[in-house]
Amino acid sequence: MNVQVKKVYRNYYLNIISALFKKLGLPQLIDHLVPVDPQCQTRVSDAVQAIIYNMFDGRQALVHVERWAQEI
């Protein structure tokens, strides 16, 4: 059997965390509990998820989370 690896994803565990986050219903709960300014263009649950993923991936400074998320 000949197996070739085309690409290795170092952040595979983020998929597991994402699945758990959704299975527990956390996005809906966060969005329900946190008041939102009508001008906000991002859901609060998305911001919380990005911060949690970033913590598991090595904790970039919050200033760099947007760039980090684009790379992921």
C-alpha positions as CSV (number, residue, x, y, z in Angstrom):
1,M,0.0,0.0,0.0
2,N,1.4,3.4,-1.0
3,V,0.3,6.4,1.0
4,Q,1.3,9.9,0.2
5,V,0.8,12.8,2.6
6,K,0.0,16.0,0.6
7,K,-0.3,18.4,3.6
8,V,0.0,18.2,7.3
9,Y,-2.4,20.5,9.3
10,R,-0.8,21.4,12.6
11,N,-4.1,22.7,14.0
12,Y,-6.2,19.6,13.6
13,Y,-7.3,19.8,17.2
14,L,-9.1,23.1,16.5
15,N,-11.7,21.0,14.6
16,I,-12.4,18.9,17.6
17,I,-12.7,22.0,19.9
18,S,-15.1,23.6,17.3
19,A,-17.3,20.5,17.2
20,L,-17.5,20.3,21.0
21,F,-18.3,24.0,21.2
22,K,-21.2,23.5,18.8
23,K,-22.4,20.3,20.3
24,L,-22.6,21.9,23.7
25,G,-24.7,24.7,22.2
26,L,-22.3,27.4,23.5
27,P,-22.6,29.8,20.5
28,Q,-26.3,30.1,21.0
29,L,-25.9,30.4,24.7
30,I,-23.3,33.1,24.5
31,D,-25.2,35.1,21.8
32,H,-28.3,34.8,24.0
33,L,-26.6,36.0,27.3
34,V,-24.4,38.8,26.0
35,P,-26.1,42.0,24.9
36,V,-25.0,43.2,21.5
37,D,-24.7,46.7,20.1
38,P,-26.7,47.0,16.9
39,Q,-23.6,48.4,15.1
40,C,-21.6,45.2,15.8
41,Q,-20.8,43.2,12.7
42,T,-19.4,40.2,14.5
43,R,-21.3,37.8,16.7
44,V,-20.1,37.6,20.2
45,S,-19.9,33.8,20.0
46,D,-17.5,34.1,17.0
47,A,-15.2,36.4,18.9
48,V,-15.2,34.1,21.9
49,Q,-14.5,31.1,19.7
50,A,-11.6,32.8,18.1
51,I,-10.0,33.7,21.5
52,I,-10.5,30.1,22.8
53,Y,-8.9,28.7,19.6
54,N,-6.1,31.1,19.9
55,M,-5.5,30.1,23.5
56,F,-5.1,26.4,22.5
57,D,-2.8,27.4,19.6
58,G,-0.2,29.3,21.7
59,R,-1.8,32.5,22.8
60,Q,-1.1,35.3,20.4
61,A,-1.6,38.8,21.7
62,L,-5.2,40.0,21.1
63,V,-3.9,42.6,18.8
64,H,-2.7,39.8,16.5
65,V,-5.7,37.5,16.7
66,E,-7.3,38.8,13.5
67,R,-4.1,38.1,11.5
68,W,-3.7,34.7,13.2
69,A,-7.3,33.8,12.4
70,Q,-6.8,34.6,8.7
71,E,-3.8,32.3,8.6
72,I,-5.7,29.5,10.1
